[in-house]
Amino acid sequence: MGWFKFANRWGQKAQTIIDYTKTFEIIYSSNSSSYPHLLQSSEQNPRWVNSSRSSLKPLLIVTPFHESEIQAAILCTKKHGLQIRVRSGGHDYEGLSYRCKTPFILVDLVNLRSVDINLEEEVAWVQSGATLGELYYSIAMESKVHGFPAGICPSVGIGGHLSGGGFGTMLRKHGLAADNVIDAYLIDVSGRILNRELMGEDLFWAIRGGGGASFGIILSWKIKLVRVPPTVTVFTVSRSLEQGAIELVHRWQYIAHELSEDLFIRVIIQDVDDPNNGAARTVQAAFNSLFLGKLDCLMPLMNQSFPELGLKVDNCTEMTWIESVLYFAGYKKDDPLEVLLDRNTLYKSYFKAKSDFAQEPIPEVGLRVIWERFLEEEIVFMIMDPYGGKMNEIPESELPFPHRRGNLYNVQYLVKWVQNGVKASKKHLHWMRMLYNYMTPYVSASPRAAYLNYRDLDLGINGKGEESYSGASVWGVKYFKDNFKRLAIVKGRVDPENFLRSEQSIPPYPALKKGR
Ligand code: FDA
């Protein structure tokens, strides 16, 4: 608890901080040799750490082993008028977990990552600093017939993922990761540790999809495990433009959300080398699927509902659920499960992403123009994740994540680049914004909805002071629709001074703030 006495004087007393750090190994000042490595350790989008233009580096990085160290970090930061950032897996698309425009300290939860499975009750307690891969691995070590419905990339952190919603291949059967959270421990702005009962249902609602960083630091989550069959089936069938990809994707839009809940078929569109002409590029659609059952049940389903794809037995592989996790993450079937424990992502790169929700099928002519635009860029993806099933059964207001019935699928657009620089990033950002504009007539409107976990600062950023609620509504209703107001009311109750703030944090609802 005592470290913040030193942290208080960081400018003048750097040496003291370093000595202290050596003893306790939880505080790293910029003089520490570990600091640069730690800062970059889990960032996914190197655009931010190397950019000194729009953000500062943390004055200190704190890597707590115990909740008391987080309590101290919060109180110390507050006392000295600094800001605080919390990072679990570091996958925030805009780097908001580790960058800030004003002096701040970074609390990195990398050391708080235990997973405690209770198979008898079919629940687990998982700390925020664990990754999805660590969670999936721990479940698989205990049971072959349990899993958890969360995202596809194993290096994503639990803290950001669950607090922003979180979905993956079992979304149509079991909903979001956040739908399967039943308790949590959070440290609030006063340093109090609160579980569900103590924090109350409003705050517990807010942290399951409203973004945790606006409300406190979430230490751990109690989750419901779900049953998975001992054998599941996966397939990936790819078709290029020349092989009728547009017609197939067009057809997919009518059926993917209505299929059996056990069947998840997403589409990944990307530009690739043309196999028939090495010098040319083409666009390819990959139909990438998990079926929660065996091949002999999958084939009749596919033949009946999506015969146009021409799925063959040879395209499919039966495996365990945990092997399917490796498959979707891009590993080989025979890779050891331990690859899930690797916190280094396979996907680190400079990138910009945006998201949409489609409520009507895009006509073939629209798809054709989108794909023509793909050929203008080098590394681009459009990932379409089907909704329906369980997502239709959950009311929009159940959790802050409102994108339920009425959505055919979620779209994520992603452009990546290898050589960074102001010119390069401007070019790619410009292209992405053009594509997004082009998509306007085809996707949800009023609001044009977006997914918080695919954070996009183009949607708007916070202003200052009393106006921040109305200003923030510009981006807030896109992520949360009518739930935005309730989030702001909760914020007004638990953090009326808006201590926990960032470019896209929930502002306190003004009436409540004034009424205090
Ligand atoms: P990070 O640590 O950057 O945190 C993200 C946000 O949550 C920040 O605002 C941070 O301050 C806050 N936060 C983190 N821990 C907190 C805590 N303990 N308490 C309070 N606030 C906290 N999504 C999805 O739904 N399905 C998917 O399949 C994927 N796949 C995917 C792949 C790759 C390569 C990337 C980069 C991202 C995804 N995502 C995803 C998006 C992912 O769910 C999203 O970026 C999460 O917010 C990441 O959580 P982290 O803890 O890793 O991020």
Residues whose N, C-alpha, C, O or C-beta is under 5 A from the ligand:
A	BS01	FDA	Q44 V86 R87 S88 G89 G90 H91 D92 Y93 L96 S97 S128 G151 I152 C153 S155 V156 G157 I158 G159 G160 H161 G164 G166 F167 G168 G212 A213 G216 I217 I218 Y347 N453
